[in-house]
Amino acid sequence: MPQQKDIVKIAIQMPGALPQLIQLDQKKPLSAVIKEVCDGWNLPGPENYALQYADGVQTYITESNRLDIKNGYILRLTKAPGRCAEDLYKGIQSSDSGVRCDSLKELASVSTDVTFAQEFISRDGHLVLVKIVEESNESNVIMTHTLTAFMELMDHGIVSWENLSSVFIKKIAGFVNAKPADASIQQVSLDILESMVLSSHGLFLQVKQEVTMERLIAHLQVTNQQIQTKAMALLMALLQTAGDSDRQEIFAFMSKKNLRQYIYKNIIHSSGSVQDEMAHYLYVLQSITLNHLEKRMMVPLDCYNQEQRDVLHGLRQLAFECESESSLSHERRRSLCAKEFKKLGFSNNSNPGQDLVRTPPGLLALDTMYYFARRYPDAYSRFVLENSSREDKHECPFARSSIQLTLILCEILRIGETPSETGSDYHPIFFNQDRLLEELFCVCIQLLNKTWKEMRATQEDFDKVMQVVREQITRTLSSKPTSLELFKNKVNTLNYSEILKLRQTERLHQEETLAPPVLELKERLKPELLELIRQQRLHRLCHGTTFRKISSRRRQDKLWYCRLSPNHKMLHYGDLEDDVDNPPIETLQEKIPVADIKGLLTGKDCPHMKENKGKQNKEVLDLAFSITYDVEEYSLNFIAPSRTDFCLWTDGLNVLLGREMSSESMHSELEILLSMEIKLRLLDLENVPIPDSAPLVPKPPSNFNFCYDFSQTEQ
């Protein structure tokens, strides 16, 4: 007798027949189960049949995934993947165009299943699709189905992209380059080219040669938002795969055509899910563009490099009117240089290159200082000479400040960090300003000097000043200024006194001074308000959330949805269909009983963070969480769309597991609710005189119905 846990009660459907209710023995071979089902309907040849999920993504049931079947699932009897592959293989080669069209349409649909894809590819079916594309004799409808089916088959990674012929690549590029073309064909063609580019550098070179930047720009100018998105995806893939020289070539072309400004002004107004994707691509474009500075940031100054030494001495010469140094003796010239480097604010005035050995910011700090000195010579001279004439303890050291400021800007702009798979936090100013880091530095180094004077700072206050400057920059950028001029105006109005006021307001909001009776009331109110937050978290989980699938190919069009059942006993999840924002719970075929959930993992403890051995972006780690169930090796892995969703889901899952909520959102919301509730409770006490001596205690009333029942809260 099989154990009870090996038996799953399910329903089997077949068109034109009454459903069968069976008890699936998970230890019995799948072929034997299919034979019993076929016998129940008197169907011959059980080897020609297979089981599929009836709802959601209709995946074939195999020996490897059959354990995913749970009680209450509905399956259907359908053609075996081998038989289906054989029929479609013949159908797509039919002489009847109608049969070919229907077969290719069905092929595009069923190719999402890896079991079918393996069968079809084993018959070299993908090569038939390649041949159809190379010959290009079919109608637009048939060609769209052909390309879609090909893309779905290749997406499983069974066949290498590098095996494709140059003729095929030229044909796909031709669809993209064609001016009067079918939009559906161009969308999937752009998708195919993106995958080619991401698969190898060799294919990158071929695609870059076939598809010109002018054509990509043309696709960014169309009204079809899907084509705009696919074109942006291809552009990002080209930038991510390109070597240094190719990337600089693309950057130069974009700068020449003001492409960054165009993308921001005309595409950011996209709507719906497209807007989220475009926001991500804008973020990636910003990251890739700024990350070319990483090499300079990680290279220390070489004191034996004549070019770098010339730049260093150029800083000194631009700051001071130098007398002819050639007429001075070696010792006199050395003494003069040391004195001037000290005025410039270098710690090691005899060998200033030592100040730039630390990485980061390395040579990037020298670049920003020299850019400021050459671009704004009057402001540079004024900064240096003004501080040279101050008392030693009050002078603002230009070099030391510049090195630290460059590092701060690199951290704020996340230079050197790998772009996050889900990131969308870009700076609009980037799309309207060339050489953003250098120009921001020029504004902020003058801001630093202004803040130094406002704080009446000395050398001992250096770190405090830098903290204030970091806060000024961060607060200003968080307001999303769209131009350097707006940034400059806002950051200069946010002076030191304003920072102190903001800090004081926030501190008062966070640290309220409460009297002992109010503290007692606060403690009594906490359980009730915590329960309110718990119910809100569970309600949010019942509503559900869209999550992105993170893949090595960095595609952004794979989504899935997860939600909690209304009775809080089951987590339902599944792939998200196109144009569906909030799928009904019935369409989510996968589910996990809450009772089977064993634990909640976050950050680097998650299995999908451990499996990815590449460089993990901190933002992704902060959004990652997993639930383990049944046994430890089984887990459901998430990357939250935002930190808010991360807090909501981890809190909700902790509630389901009977644990305490611990997110920063919970603490923030609890403090807000407590503050509001206490203020409401104390409204009646306003303007009530409090006597110096305590009044007599009256006799207890006959009942306490008018009082707040604290016992309910304490329970």
Protein Blocks (a to p, Z undefined) as FASTA:
>chain_A
ZZfklpccdddddehiacddddddfkbcfklmmmmmmmmnopghkllgccddfbhjaddd
dfklmmmpcghiacdddddfklmmmmmmmmmmpfblklmmmmmmmmmmmmmpmklmmmmm
mnommmmmmmmmmnopacfklmmmmmmmmmmmmmnomacfklpcfklmmmmmmmmmpmbd
cfklmmmmmmmmmmmmmmpmklmmmmmmmmcfklmmmmmmpmblklmmmmmmmmmmmmmm
pcfklmmmmmmmmmmnommmmmmmmmmmpghjllmmmmmmmmmmmmmmmmmmmmmmmpcc
dfklmklmmmmmmmmmmmpccddfklpcfklmmmmmmmmmmmnopablmlmmlmmmpcce
kjmlmmmmmmmmmmmmmlmmmmmmmmmmmcfklpccfklmmmmmmmmmmmmnogoiacdf
kbcbdcfklmmcghkllmmmmmmmmmmmmmmmmnopafklmmmmmmmmmmmmmmmmmnop
abfklmmmmmmmmcfklmmmmmmmmmmmmmccddfklmmmmmmmmmmmmmmmmmmmmmmm
mnopadddddfklpakbccdddddfklpaccdddddehiabdcfklmmbdcdfklpmbdc
ehjlpmklmmmmcdcdfklmmmgccddehilkbccddddfbfklmmmmmmmmmmmnopac
fbfklmmmmmmmmmmmmmmmmmmmgopacdfbdcddddddfbfklpccfklmmZZ
